[in-house]
C-alpha cells in the first residue's frame, strides 16, 4: 500500500510539473512579441496550452494506479504528449 501511495504522489507531482511547463511554454512563446507577431502567435500558443492542460486533466481523471510517461517513453517534464501505462509493482 505504501508503494501505491508513493506512486500516486509521484504521479501528481509529475502532473503538476507538466502543468507548470505548459504555462511556461505559453508565456515564453508570447512574451516580448511585437503586436503583429503576438496576434499571429497567440492563437497557436493558446491552442497548444489548452491541448497540454487537457492531457493533464485526462491523466488526473485516470485510475490512480497508473504510471505517467510521455509517448516516447521519457518521463514527463520534457516536450511531448502524455501517455498512460499500467503500473508494474516492483519487488
Steps between C-alpha positions, in 0.01 A plus 500: 500500500785739577641448152164588347481820705853597397414431133185711531692789656770473234240494224330812641834679532584413139160632389561824688837535326339433162232761568759759603713418196198554274439846647870592475503393135200725433660797673835446333346487154281811544713727719692784337338469156402795285128567482478350150705192588303451824172507304638230269655284769256518791221281353752222436653541848155491664398190304826327600450596865139377492608170344766442765266592787233263360758220506582581863130496594452169320796348681366622835161348423659163422532229759738581786695182423667628185854601420538816295749521217517680170404327176870456422563328835679792669375622838278808496681833516632521144294588194265233367155360551391296800416133496392264774623150567410255772719491810714197561568443871871489576626213713 
